[in-house]
């Protein structure tokens, strides 16, 4: 997973902010380091 703000996915509702999750590009509603860390923690909890 990675957060991105490169202006290359104009179809995303939160353009230019988006995130890459596996092989998908998704809207990024909260583009902050805090939101990223929270999301990573949530993912890690599901694989424990």
Phi, psi and omega in degrees: 000140175210144176270148185209147174229021175291136186279063181237004177234073185296340181283348181284134183300332182259022180315133004272358183283130179202170176227149178256119179234115188054239181255025182241152173250126184234157177298150178239099186279335180229084185279075179223159178295326179295317179294321179297312180297318178300315181295320178296317178300317179297320178295316180297324178297327182285341181258002178284000000 
